Amino acid sequence: MVVILVVNGPNLGRLGSREPEIYGSQSLEDINSALTAQVGDAAELKFIQSDDEAELISVMHQAVDNRTPVILNPAAFSHYSYALRDACAMVTGAGLALIEVHLSNPHAREEFRHNSVISGVATGVIAGFGADSYRLAMDQMMTLLGRQ
Ligand code: DQA
C-alpha cells in the first residue's frame, strides 16, 4: 500500500490552543484523524510533528530513501530554513511529490511570512483554507499518486 508522510513543523503540535483566530480550533490530532478518514484504505499515513529542524531534515532524507511522498507544513521554517529547503529539494528531485501546506495565507500576513524558501522546490502549495488546506493537499496527493 502507498505510504504518505504528513509532516508538521514547529509549534503546530499546539494547534487548537495556538492563536485560534488564525489557525482555527482543531488540534493536530483532529486534522490527522480527518486525513485518516479521508484516505480510508487507499493509503497508509505516517504522521510526524517536530519542532526540531534537524529532525525534519532527517525525515526528508527518510522520505527519499523509502520513496515516500510528503505533505509538509514547514511552519516558520518555511520562511528561512535553507537547510530544510535543500532537504525538500532532494525529495522532489527524486521524483517524489511534496505538497507544501499552510493553514493561514502567509501572503496576507506579516511581511516576513510572504516568502517561502520551500515553495520553489515543492510540487505545489496550498494555503489559506485552515484545516481544509490539508484535506485539499491530500486530495491532490491521491490524484498525483493515481496518475503515476
Ligand atoms: C503556517 C504559517 C507560518 O507563517 C507560521 O510560522 C506557522 C504556520 C500556517 O500553517 O499557516 O507556524 O505555516
Backbone and ligand atoms as CSV (ligand in chain L), in Angstrom:
chain,resi,resn,atom,element,x,y,z
A,1,MET,N,N,0.849,-1.193,0.000
A,1,MET,CA,C,0.000,0.000,0.000
A,1,MET,C,C,0.893,1.256,0.000
A,2,VAL,N,N,0.404,2.289,-0.678
A,2,VAL,CA,C,1.159,3.541,-0.747
A,2,VAL,C,C,1.219,4.182,0.649
A,3,VAL,N,N,2.397,4.684,0.987
A,3,VAL,CA,C,2.593,5.377,2.268
A,3,VAL,C,C,2.807,6.858,1.964
A,4,ILE,N,N,2.157,7.708,2.735
A,4,ILE,CA,C,2.320,9.169,2.596
A,4,ILE,C,C,2.735,9.723,3.956
A,5,LEU,N,N,3.800,10.529,3.950
A,5,LEU,CA,C,4.211,11.198,5.192
A,5,LEU,C,C,3.467,12.523,5.313
A,6,VAL,N,N,2.889,12.759,6.480
A,6,VAL,CA,C,2.237,14.044,6.779
A,6,VAL,C,C,3.075,14.692,7.883
A,7,VAL,N,N,3.802,15.737,7.502
A,7,VAL,CA,C,4.835,16.285,8.385
A,7,VAL,C,C,4.482,17.720,8.782
A,8,ASN,N,N,4.520,17.978,10.054
A,8,ASN,CA,C,4.219,19.316,10.580
A,8,ASN,C,C,5.395,19.849,11.382
A,9,GLY,N,N,5.750,21.085,11.108
A,9,GLY,CA,C,6.899,21.710,11.738
A,9,GLY,C,C,6.573,22.395,13.059
A,10,PRO,N,N,7.440,23.336,13.442
A,10,PRO,CA,C,7.421,23.888,14.797
A,10,PRO,C,C,6.118,24.589,15.179
A,11,ASN,N,N,5.720,24.341,16.400
A,11,ASN,CA,C,4.551,24.961,17.057
A,11,ASN,C,C,3.212,24.407,16.576
A,12,LEU,N,N,3.237,23.522,15.586
A,12,LEU,CA,C,1.962,23.009,15.072
A,12,LEU,C,C,1.378,21.916,15.969
A,13,GLY,N,N,2.180,21.411,16.884
A,13,GLY,CA,C,1.648,20.499,17.905
A,13,GLY,C,C,0.712,21.224,18.870
A,14,ARG,N,N,0.723,22.547,18.812
A,14,ARG,CA,C,-0.115,23.368,19.703
A,14,ARG,C,C,-1.404,23.834,19.015
A,15,LEU,N,N,-1.664,23.330,17.813
A,15,LEU,CA,C,-2.899,23.754,17.136
A,15,LEU,C,C,-4.100,23.473,18.026
A,16,GLY,N,N,-5.070,24.344,17.940
A,16,GLY,CA,C,-6.251,24.230,18.809
A,16,GLY,C,C,-6.213,25.316,19.863
A,17,SER,N,N,-5.031,25.425,20.526
A,17,SER,CA,C,-4.884,26.488,21.528
A,17,SER,C,C,-4.004,27.625,21.026
A,18,ARG,N,N,-3.210,27.377,19.985
A,18,ARG,CA,C,-2.296,28.414,19.472
A,18,ARG,C,C,-3.048,29.367,18.537
A,19,GLU,N,N,-3.136,30.620,18.916
A,19,GLU,CA,C,-3.746,31.656,18.067
A,19,GLU,C,C,-4.926,31.107,17.243
A,20,PRO,N,N,-5.988,30.657,17.932
A,20,PRO,CA,C,-7.095,30.019,17.186
A,20,PRO,C,C,-7.769,30.935,16.184
A,21,GLU,N,N,-7.648,32.255,16.402
A,21,GLU,CA,C,-8.254,33.191,15.440
A,21,GLU,C,C,-7.531,33.131,14.095
A,22,ILE,N,N,-6.284,32.644,14.108
A,22,ILE,CA,C,-5.520,32.500,12.857
A,22,ILE,C,C,-5.538,31.051,12.378
A,23,TYR,N,N,-5.328,30.130,13.319
A,23,TYR,CA,C,-5.104,28.737,12.909
A,23,TYR,C,C,-6.299,27.816,13.143
A,24,GLY,N,N,-7.381,28.352,13.754
A,24,GLY,CA,C,-8.569,27.538,13.955
A,24,GLY,C,C,-8.537,26.783,15.275
A,25,SER,N,N,-9.621,26.095,15.548
A,25,SER,CA,C,-9.778,25.448,16.855
A,25,SER,C,C,-9.479,23.953,16.819
A,26,GLN,N,N,-9.188,23.422,15.647
A,26,GLN,CA,C,-8.894,21.987,15.585
A,26,GLN,C,C,-7.457,21.715,16.036
A,27,SER,N,N,-7.304,20.629,16.769
A,27,SER,CA,C,-5.955,20.205,17.162
A,27,SER,C,C,-5.311,19.464,15.992
A,28,LEU,N,N,-4.012,19.248,16.089
A,28,LEU,CA,C,-3.327,18.484,15.042
A,28,LEU,C,C,-3.873,17.061,14.995
A,29,GLU,N,N,-4.228,16.519,16.155
A,29,GLU,CA,C,-4.813,15.167,16.197
A,29,GLU,C,C,-6.130,15.151,15.426
A,30,ASP,N,N,-6.943,16.210,15.600
A,30,ASP,CA,C,-8.213,16.306,14.848
A,30,ASP,C,C,-7.940,16.287,13.340
A,31,ILE,N,N,-6.967,17.085,12.935
A,31,ILE,CA,C,-6.645,17.185,11.496
A,31,ILE,C,C,-6.146,15.836,10.983
A,32,ASN,N,N,-5.264,15.209,11.761
A,32,ASN,CA,C,-4.712,13.921,11.329
A,32,ASN,C,C,-5.790,12.840,11.255
A,33,SER,N,N,-6.728,12.858,12.218
A,33,SER,CA,C,-7.815,11.866,12.190
A,33,SER,C,C,-8.684,12.063,10.955
A,34,ALA,N,N,-8.941,13.328,10.613
A,34,ALA,CA,C,-9.756,13.598,9.422
A,34,ALA,C,C,-9.041,13.103,8.167
A,35,LEU,N,N,-7.713,13.255,8.124
A,35,LEU,CA,C,-6.955,12.774,6.955
A,35,LEU,C,C,-7.014,11.255,6.869
A,36,THR,N,N,-6.930,10.602,8.012
A,36,THR,CA,C,-7.012,9.128,8.038
A,36,THR,C,C,-8.362,8.678,7.495
A,37,ALA,N,N,-9.435,9.359,7.935
A,37,ALA,CA,C,-10.779,9.010,7.460
A,37,ALA,C,C,-10.891,9.303,5.958
A,38,GLN,N,N,-10.269,10.401,5.526
A,38,GLN,CA,C,-10.350,10.795,4.116
A,38,GLN,C,C,-9.748,9.741,3.183
A,39,VAL,N,N,-8.582,9.185,3.557
A,39,VAL,CA,C,-7.915,8.253,2.626
A,39,VAL,C,C,-8.438,6.826,2.777
A,40,GLY,N,N,-9.034,6.529,3.919
A,40,GLY,CA,C,-9.554,5.171,4.115
A,40,GLY,C,C,-8.468,4.134,3.898
A,41,ASP,N,N,-8.770,3.143,3.059
A,41,ASP,CA,C,-7.817,2.064,2.791
A,41,ASP,C,C,-6.892,2.378,1.621
A,42,ALA,N,N,-7.028,3.571,1.060
A,42,ALA,CA,C,-6.281,3.877,-0.164
A,42,ALA,C,C,-4.809,4.193,0.096
A,43,ALA,N,N,-4.450,4.539,1.331
A,43,ALA,CA,C,-3.059,4.879,1.644
A,43,ALA,C,C,-2.827,4.691,3.138
A,44,GLU,N,N,-1.557,4.461,3.467
A,44,GLU,CA,C,-1.163,4.447,4.888
A,44,GLU,C,C,-0.500,5.783,5.189
A,45,LEU,N,N,-1.000,6.485,6.192
A,45,LEU,CA,C,-0.434,7.790,6.539
A,45,LEU,C,C,0.506,7.652,7.729
A,46,LYS,N,N,1.661,8.315,7.632
A,46,LYS,CA,C,2.576,8.389,8.776
A,46,LYS,C,C,2.658,9.846,9.191
A,47,PHE,N,N,2.341,10.110,10.438
A,47,PHE,CA,C,2.255,11.483,10.944
A,47,PHE,C,C,3.489,11.818,11.778
A,48,ILE,N,N,4.101,12.937,11.452
A,48,ILE,CA,C,5.272,13.393,12.215
A,48,ILE,C,C,5.103,14.875,12.514
A,49,GLN,N,N,5.270,15.241,13.763
A,49,GLN,CA,C,5.350,16.668,14.125
A,49,GLN,C,C,6.640,16.870,14.877
A,50,SER,N,N,7.400,17.874,14.470
A,50,SER,CA,C,8.637,18.154,15.189
A,50,SER,C,C,8.913,19.649,15.207
A,51,ASP,N,N,9.450,20.101,16.329
A,51,ASP,CA,C,9.887,21.491,16.455
A,51,ASP,C,C,11.369,21.629,16.088
A,52,ASP,N,N,11.962,20.527,15.664
A,52,ASP,CA,C,13.413,20.437,15.511
A,52,ASP,C,C,13.790,20.387,14.020
A,53,GLU,N,N,14.508,21.378,13.584
A,53,GLU,CA,C,14.895,21.463,12.165
A,53,GLU,C,C,15.677,20.226,11.725
A,54,ALA,N,N,16.609,19.786,12.562
A,54,ALA,CA,C,17.434,18.626,12.198
A,54,ALA,C,C,16.578,17.378,12.011
A,55,GLU,N,N,15.583,17.232,12.881
A,55,GLU,CA,C,14.714,16.053,12.771
A,55,GLU,C,C,13.891,16.111,11.474
A,56,LEU,N,N,13.406,17.298,11.144
A,56,LEU,CA,C,12.617,17.433,9.908
A,56,LEU,C,C,13.485,17.138,8.683
A,57,ILE,N,N,14.735,17.556,8.726
A,57,ILE,CA,C,15.654,17.273,7.617
A,57,ILE,C,C,15.850,15.770,7.492
A,58,SER,N,N,16.017,15.130,8.635
A,58,SER,CA,C,16.213,13.680,8.607
A,58,SER,C,C,14.962,12.949,8.111
A,59,VAL,N,N,13.779,13.491,8.413
A,59,VAL,CA,C,12.523,12.911,7.888
A,59,VAL,C,C,12.507,13.012,6.358
A,60,MET,N,N,12.994,14.119,5.815
A,60,MET,CA,C,13.040,14.260,4.350
A,60,MET,C,C,14.028,13.257,3.738
A,61,HIS,N,N,15.154,13.045,4.429
A,61,HIS,CA,C,16.109,12.037,3.935
A,61,HIS,C,C,15.454,10.660,3.906
A,62,GLN,N,N,14.687,10.354,4.959
A,62,GLN,CA,C,13.999,9.053,5.015
A,62,GLN,C,C,12.964,8.950,3.897
A,63,ALA,N,N,12.294,10.077,3.611
A,63,ALA,CA,C,11.298,10.073,2.524
A,63,ALA,C,C,11.975,9.693,1.206
A,64,VAL,N,N,13.180,10.235,0.979
A,64,VAL,CA,C,13.922,9.898,-0.241
A,64,VAL,C,C,14.299,8.422,-0.222
A,65,ASP,N,N,14.861,7.970,0.902
A,65,ASP,CA,C,15.346,6.588,0.972
A,65,ASP,C,C,14.208,5.576,0.834
A,66,ASN,N,N,13.051,5.906,1.409
A,66,ASN,CA,C,11.911,4.972,1.372
A,66,ASN,C,C,10.954,5.260,0.220
A,67,ARG,N,N,11.271,6.269,-0.566
A,67,ARG,CA,C,10.432,6.683,-1.714
A,67,ARG,C,C,8.996,6.974,-1.274
A,68,THR,N,N,8.902,7.874,-0.297
A,68,THR,CA,C,7.605,8.235,0.283
A,68,THR,C,C,7.260,9.679,-0.069
A,69,PRO,N,N,6.097,9.933,-0.688
A,69,PRO,CA,C,5.675,11.319,-0.924
A,69,PRO,C,C,5.326,12.015,0.387
A,70,VAL,N,N,5.334,13.349,0.342
A,70,VAL,CA,C,5.253,14.126,1.587
A,70,VAL,C,C,4.235,15.264,1.458
A,71,ILE,N,N,3.408,15.406,2.485
A,71,ILE,CA,C,2.634,16.634,2.706
A,71,ILE,C,C,3.308,17.326,3.880
A,72,LEU,N,N,3.734,18.560,3.678
A,72,LEU,CA,C,4.560,19.247,4.683
A,72,LEU,C,C,4.030,20.637,4.988
A,73,ASN,N,N,3.762,20.878,6.272
A,73,ASN,CA,C,3.603,22.261,6.732
A,73,ASN,C,C,4.901,22.630,7.444
A,74,PRO,N,N,5.770,23.383,6.783
A,74,PRO,CA,C,7.086,23.687,7.378
A,74,PRO,C,C,6.995,24.757,8.469
A,75,ALA,N,N,5.783,25.335,8.665
A,75,ALA,CA,C,5.565,26.377,9.679
A,75,ALA,C,C,6.597,27.492,9.502
A,76,ALA,N,N,7.152,28.019,10.587
A,76,ALA,CA,C,8.057,29.170,10.453
A,76,ALA,C,C,9.328,28.829,9.682
A,77,PHE,N,N,9.700,27.543,9.619
A,77,PHE,CA,C,10.892,27.186,8.827
A,77,PHE,C,C,10.695,27.510,7.353
A,78,SER,N,N,9.421,27.617,6.926
A,78,SER,CA,C,9.142,27.998,5.523
A,78,SER,C,C,9.910,29.239,5.129
A,79,HIS,N,N,10.037,30.145,6.084
A,79,HIS,CA,C,10.495,31.493,5.743
A,79,HIS,C,C,12.009,31.670,5.783
A,80,TYR,N,N,12.716,30.695,6.368
A,80,TYR,CA,C,14.170,30.920,6.464
A,80,TYR,C,C,15.049,29.685,6.478
A,81,SER,N,N,14.466,28.493,6.459
A,81,SER,CA,C,15.354,27.324,6.591
A,81,SER,C,C,15.842,26.824,5.233
A,82,TYR,N,N,17.019,27.308,4.850
A,82,TYR,CA,C,17.613,26.820,3.596
A,82,TYR,C,C,17.989,25.348,3.719
A,83,ALA,N,N,18.287,24.924,4.937
A,83,ALA,CA,C,18.661,23.510,5.131
A,83,ALA,C,C,17.458,22.598,4.876
A,84,LEU,N,N,16.287,22.995,5.388
A,84,LEU,CA,C,15.084,22.193,5.126
A,84,LEU,C,C,14.714,22.291,3.648
A,85,ARG,N,N,14.908,23.457,3.068
A,85,ARG,CA,C,14.646,23.623,1.632
A,85,ARG,C,C,15.497,22.664,0.807
A,86,ASP,N,N,16.778,22.571,1.145
A,86,ASP,CA,C,17.654,21.679,0.391
A,86,ASP,C,C,17.240,20.218,0.574
A,87,ALA,N,N,16.770,19.879,1.774
A,87,ALA,CA,C,16.294,18.503,2.019
A,87,ALA,C,C,15.023,18.241,1.207
A,88,CYS,N,N,14.132,19.237,1.134
A,88,CYS,CA,C,12.899,19.085,0.336
A,88,CYS,C,C,13.243,18.964,-1.150
A,89,ALA,N,N,14.282,19.674,-1.578
A,89,ALA,CA,C,14.705,19.597,-2.982
A,89,ALA,C,C,15.144,18.180,-3.338
A,90,MET,N,N,15.703,17.467,-2.358
A,90,MET,CA,C,16.092,16.074,-2.613
A,90,MET,C,C,14.862,15.201,-2.812
A,91,VAL,N,N,13.775,15.521,-2.086
A,91,VAL,CA,C,12.534,14.737,-2.211
A,91,VAL,C,C,11.962,14.907,-3.623
A,92,THR,N,N,11.738,16.138,-4.021
A,92,THR,CA,C,11.154,16.351,-5.355
A,92,THR,C,C,12.167,15.997,-6.453
A,93,GLY,N,N,13.458,16.191,-6.158
A,93,GLY,CA,C,14.495,15.800,-7.128
A,93,GLY,C,C,14.514,14.304,-7.380
A,94,ALA,N,N,14.034,13.543,-6.390
A,94,ALA,CA,C,13.963,12.081,-6.535
A,94,ALA,C,C,12.669,11.661,-7.239
A,95,GLY,N,N,11.882,12.660,-7.670
A,95,GLY,CA,C,10.643,12.336,-8.394
A,95,GLY,C,C,9.462,12.066,-7.486
A,96,LEU,N,N,9.599,12.447,-6.222
A,96,LEU,CA,C,8.506,12.244,-5.258
A,96,LEU,C,C,7.741,13.547,-5.073
A,97,ALA,N,N,6.420,13.442,-4.912
A,97,ALA,CA,C,5.610,14.635,-4.691
A,97,ALA,C,C,5.855,15.183,-3.291
A,98,LEU,N,N,5.936,16.498,-3.188
A,98,LEU,CA,C,5.995,17.182,-1.890
A,98,LEU,C,C,5.056,18.372,-1.982
A,99,ILE,N,N,3.956,18.306,-1.238
A,99,ILE,CA,C,2.975,19.395,-1.246
A,99,ILE,C,C,3.150,20.202,0.028
A,100,GLU,N,N,3.406,21.504,-0.159
A,100,GLU,CA,C,3.550,22.441,0.974
A,100,GLU,C,C,2.167,22.949,1.365
A,101,VAL,N,N,1.897,22.941,2.657
A,101,VAL,CA,C,0.580,23.317,3.170
A,101,VAL,C,C,0.735,24.406,4.228
A,102,HIS,N,N,-0.193,25.359,4.213
A,102,HIS,CA,C,-0.316,26.322,5.316
A,102,HIS,C,C,-1.785,26.484,5.663
A,103,LEU,N,N,-2.069,26.546,6.942
A,103,LEU,CA,C,-3.441,26.811,7.377
A,103,LEU,C,C,-3.850,28.234,7.012
A,104,SER,N,N,-2.990,29.181,7.369
A,104,SER,CA,C,-3.255,30.591,7.074
A,104,SER,C,C,-2.742,30.910,5.671
A,105,ASN,N,N,-3.044,32.110,5.217
A,105,ASN,CA,C,-2.472,32.593,3.955
A,105,ASN,C,C,-1.306,33.502,4.323
A,106,PRO,N,N,-0.067,32.982,4.281
A,106,PRO,CA,C,1.076,33.774,4.739
A,106,PRO,C,C,1.241,35.080,3.964
A,107,HIS,N,N,0.743,35.122,2.719
A,107,HIS,CA,C,0.885,36.330,1.896
A,107,HIS,C,C,0.027,37.477,2.404
A,108,ALA,N,N,-0.995,37.150,3.188
A,108,ALA,CA,C,-1.890,38.178,3.726
A,108,ALA,C,C,-1.481,38.572,5.143
A,109,ARG,N,N,-0.305,38.120,5.576
A,109,ARG,CA,C,0.127,38.366,6.956
A,109,ARG,C,C,1.401,39.225,6.986
A,110,GLU,N,N,2.168,39.129,8.055
A,110,GLU,CA,C,3.369,39.962,8.183
A,110,GLU,C,C,4.318,39.718,7.003
A,111,GLU,N,N,5.097,40.741,6.703
A,111,GLU,CA,C,5.956,40.662,5.527
A,111,GLU,C,C,6.946,39.488,5.593
A,112,PHE,N,N,7.442,39.176,6.797
A,112,PHE,CA,C,8.437,38.098,6.862
A,112,PHE,C,C,7.850,36.750,6.452
A,113,ARG,N,N,6.505,36.663,6.429
A,113,ARG,CA,C,5.873,35.392,6.032
A,113,ARG,C,C,5.616,35.318,4.532
A,114,HIS,N,N,5.876,36.418,3.814
A,114,HIS,CA,C,5.476,36.444,2.401
A,114,HIS,C,C,6.325,35.530,1.539
A,115,ASN,N,N,7.563,35.276,1.969
A,115,ASN,CA,C,8.414,34.386,1.175
A,115,ASN,C,C,8.529,33.027,1.836
A,116,SER,N,N,8.372,31.981,1.028
A,116,SER,CA,C,8.688,30.627,1.491
A,116,SER,C,C,9.871,30.130,0.690
A,117,VAL,N,N,10.928,29.734,1.390
A,117,VAL,CA,C,12.094,29.187,0.690
A,117,VAL,C,C,11.819,27.753,0.246
A,118,ILE,N,N,10.723,27.177,0.741
A,118,ILE,CA,C,10.365,25.793,0.386
A,118,ILE,C,C,9.602,25.747,-0.944
A,119,SER,N,N,8.764,26.774,-1.194
A,119,SER,CA,C,7.822,26.703,-2.326
A,119,SER,C,C,8.509,26.420,-3.660
A,120,GLY,N,N,9.704,26.974,-3.855
A,120,GLY,CA,C,10.399,26.804,-5.123
A,120,GLY,C,C,10.829,25.381,-5.408
A,121,VAL,N,N,10.848,24.537,-4.391
A,121,VAL,CA,C,11.224,23.130,-4.612
A,121,VAL,C,C,10.051,22.189,-4.309
A,122,ALA,N,N,8.876,22.764,-3.996
A,122,ALA,CA,C,7.694,21.925,-3.741
A,122,ALA,C,C,7.010,21.586,-5.063
A,123,THR,N,N,6.252,20.506,-5.058
A,123,THR,CA,C,5.446,20.170,-6.240
A,123,THR,C,C,4.336,21.203,-6.392
A,124,GLY,N,N,3.754,21.622,-5.272
A,124,GLY,CA,C,2.705,22.633,-5.269
A,124,GLY,C,C,2.463,23.113,-3.856
A,125,VAL,N,N,1.685,24.172,-3.745
A,125,VAL,CA,C,1.457,24.820,-2.448
A,125,VAL,C,C,-0.045,25.051,-2.259
A,126,ILE,N,N,-0.554,24.756,-1.068
A,126,ILE,CA,C,-1.952,25.061,-0.732
A,126,ILE,C,C,-1.936,25.825,0.585
A,127,ALA,N,N,-2.560,27.004,0.587
A,127,ALA,CA,C,-2.507,27.868,1.767
A,127,ALA,C,C,-3.795,28.650,1.915
A,128,GLY,N,N,-4.168,28.876,3.166
A,128,GLY,CA,C,-5.222,29.843,3.436
A,128,GLY,C,C,-6.596,29.270,3.712
A,129,PHE,N,N,-6.712,27.955,3.765
A,129,PHE,CA,C,-8.028,27.336,3.921
A,129,PHE,C,C,-8.198,26.635,5.264
A,130,GLY,N,N,-7.376,27.031,6.243
A,130,GLY,CA,C,-7.475,26.409,7.557
A,130,GLY,C,C,-7.188,24.913,7.454
A,131,ALA,N,N,-7.887,24.119,8.274
A,131,ALA,CA,C,-7.666,22.668,8.259
A,131,ALA,C,C,-7.981,22.079,6.888
A,132,ASP,N,N,-8.849,22.749,6.130
A,132,ASP,CA,C,-9.169,22.277,4.773
A,132,ASP,C,C,-7.949,22.272,3.862
A,133,SER,N,N,-6.933,23.082,4.169
A,133,SER,CA,C,-5.714,23.060,3.339
A,133,SER,C,C,-5.130,21.644,3.298
A,134,TYR,N,N,-5.178,20.954,4.455
A,134,TYR,CA,C,-4.639,19.583,4.496
A,134,TYR,C,C,-5.514,18.640,3.668
A,135,ARG,N,N,-6.838,18.829,3.757
A,135,ARG,CA,C,-7.762,17.956,3.000
A,135,ARG,C,C,-7.529,18.142,1.501
A,136,LEU,N,N,-7.371,19.401,1.087
A,136,LEU,CA,C,-7.140,19.687,-0.331
A,136,LEU,C,C,-5.797,19.113,-0.783
A,137,ALA,N,N,-4.801,19.235,0.079
A,137,ALA,CA,C,-3.476,18.688,-0.255
A,137,ALA,C,C,-3.547,17.172,-0.396
A,138,MET,N,N,-4.277,16.527,0.513
A,138,MET,CA,C,-4.374,15.067,0.448
A,138,MET,C,C,-5.134,14.636,-0.793
A,139,ASP,N,N,-6.190,15.374,-1.119
A,139,ASP,CA,C,-6.960,15.078,-2.318
A,139,ASP,C,C,-6.043,15.130,-3.547
A,140,GLN,N,N,-5.243,16.197,-3.622
A,140,GLN,CA,C,-4.345,16.344,-4.770
A,140,GLN,C,C,-3.240,15.289,-4.736
A,141,MET,N,N,-2.766,14.952,-3.543
A,141,MET,CA,C,-1.742,13.906,-3.448
A,141,MET,C,C,-2.275,12.581,-4.002
A,142,MET,N,N,-3.519,12.241,-3.640
A,142,MET,CA,C,-4.090,10.989,-4.132
A,142,MET,C,C,-4.243,11.040,-5.650
A,143,THR,N,N,-4.604,12.208,-6.167
A,143,THR,CA,C,-4.704,12.365,-7.629
A,143,THR,C,C,-3.332,12.158,-8.282
A,144,LEU,N,N,-2.309,12.791,-7.705
A,144,LEU,CA,C,-0.959,12.651,-8.276
A,144,LEU,C,C,-0.498,11.195,-8.227
A,145,LEU,N,N,-0.762,10.529,-7.121
A,145,LEU,CA,C,-0.300,9.143,-6.988
A,145,LEU,C,C,-1.057,8.232,-7.940
A,146,GLY,N,N,-2.334,8.558,-8.171
A,146,GLY,CA,C,-3.143,7.772,-9.103
A,146,GLY,C,C,-2.663,7.898,-10.529
A,147,ARG,N,N,-2.004,9.036,-10.807
A,147,ARG,CA,C,-1.518,9.274,-12.173
A,147,ARG,C,C,-0.202,8.581,-12.464
A,148,GLN,N,N,0.482,8.086,-11.417
A,148,GLN,CA,C,1.834,7.516,-11.633
A,148,GLN,C,C,1.772,6.209,-12.409
L,1,DQA,C1,C,1.925,28.414,8.984
L,1,DQA,C2,C,2.298,29.846,8.593
L,1,DQA,C3,C,3.687,30.203,9.129
L,1,DQA,O1,O,3.998,31.543,8.793
L,1,DQA,C4,C,3.721,30.074,10.626
L,1,DQA,O2,O,5.030,30.314,11.103
L,1,DQA,C5,C,3.209,28.773,11.125
L,1,DQA,C6,C,2.042,28.187,10.487
L,1,DQA,C7,C,0.476,28.079,8.592
L,1,DQA,O3,O,0.143,26.897,8.574
L,1,DQA,O4,O,-0.330,28.982,8.334
L,1,DQA,O5,O,3.682,28.239,12.124
L,1,DQA,O6,O,2.775,27.521,8.296
